[in-house]
Amino acid sequence: MAEAAGAAVAPAKLGLYSYWRSSCSHRVRIALNLKGLEYEYKAYLEDKYPEHPLLPQDLKMKALNLQIASIVCSGIQPLHNLTVLRFIEKKVGTGESIPWTQQQIDRGFAAAENLVKGCAGKYATGDEVRLADVFLAPQIYAAVTRFQINMLNYPTLARLHEEYMKHPAFQAALPDRQPDAPSST
């Protein structure tokens, strides 16, 4: 318990917006349980906070957002985790992890580019930020900054990256702006 002006104050109960099957949510639940922290399980962020919806009402556009999110979260992002990169270095050879990762990112970006090139507005699936943007922005950022992906092959994704980098919510979420990021000085 924290103390404020000499009086004991109970810590605020944490809220965990989660999806029952999500391995990311599963990890967070384990960590909270290990730390003995109580939390309120909240199943659907969209239902609790309908303002600025991440998924559009139009079923076709909703499916497109989910498809793009799936490409990123299962076809690109897991393949450039440090464990995978170290495995490639060990099994394939020193210096082989970056070209291999670039190939995986290129495959995923080609699929994403084909999906968004005909329907993108200011953002991936229109003129409002949606779930597809939430998944694409960090992936494009990592591809450009960590893996030197040539975005000339993906003109729509490159344009989206420029838009994301201008948006305050995306700027505030950049890795190097986080309090635990290593200092560049």
Secondary structure, DSSP 8 states (H G I E B T S, - for coil): -EEETTEEE----EEEE--TT-HHHHHHHHHHHHTT--EEEES-HHHH--SS-SS-SSHHHHHHHHHHHHIIIIIIGGGGSHHHHHHHHHHT-TT-HHHHHHHHHHHHHHHHHHHHTTT-SSBTTBSS--HHHHHHHHHHHHHHHTS---GGG-HHHHHHHHHHHHSHHHHHT-GGGSTTS----
